[in-house]
Amino acid sequence: MSAGVAERRLVPTELAALAAGVKPETIRKWASRGKLTRYGRPGRAEYDLAELLAVLGGRQPLPVDTAAR
């Protein structure tokens, strides 16, 4: 990782939805509308957690257990 460049923490759609407190369909909608960047390959969408939290702005996301890493 370079200085000043954050590493992407990519998660699948279902986990992104859980972190945001929304349905997976909402995550897909946000991506199709350009609110979120979709990473991954066909059939395997992934989203950057930092970008997701930035999109949420004032919304309170559900806590994510970081001890399971």
VENZITA-V245160 format. One record per residue. PSI is psi in whole degrees, -180 to 180 (NA if undefined). NEAR is the number of other C-alpha atoms within 10 Angstrom. D_FIRST is the distance of its C-alpha to the first C-alpha in Angstrom with 2 decimals. Layout:
PSI|NEAR|D_FIRST + PSI|NEAR|D_FIRST
This chain:
130|6|0.00 + 157|6|3.81 + 131|5|6.65 + -4|6|8.54 + 117|7|6.68 + 143|9|7.21 + 138|10|6.58 + 137|11|10.13 + 95|11|12.55 + 138|18|15.24 + 153|17|18.73 + 166|17|22.05 + -47|20|24.74 + -41|17|26.78 + -37|17|24.10 + -42|21|23.12 + -43|21|26.87 + -45|16|27.29 + -34|19|24.57 + -14|23|26.24 + 31|16|29.74 + 173|14|30.87 + 153|14|32.09 + -33|17|29.93 + -34|12|32.19 + -42|14|31.03 + -45|22|27.34 + -40|18|28.53 + -46|12|30.70 + -41|16|27.98 + -43|16|25.91 + -26|12|29.05 + -1|10|29.79 + 8|10|26.41 + -31|15|25.43 + 149|18|22.50 + 130|15|20.37 + 124|20|21.20 + -180|15|18.64 + -165|12|19.70 + 171|8|22.65 + 131|6|26.40 + -3|6|27.73 + 77|10|24.37 + 142|17|23.09 + 152|19|19.94 + 147|25|18.89 + 124|18|15.94 + -41|18|17.06 + -41|14|15.87 + -41|15|17.74 + -45|20|20.64 + -35|16|20.99 + -38|12|21.04 + -38|14|23.78 + -31|13|25.69 + -112|9|25.99 + -11|8|29.00 + 149|11|29.45 + 108|11|28.90 + 159|16|26.77 + 147|12|27.81 + 143|10|26.02 + 131|11|23.50 + 108|8|23.77 + -9|6|20.41 + -18|5|22.28 + 5|5|22.49 + NA|4|18.87
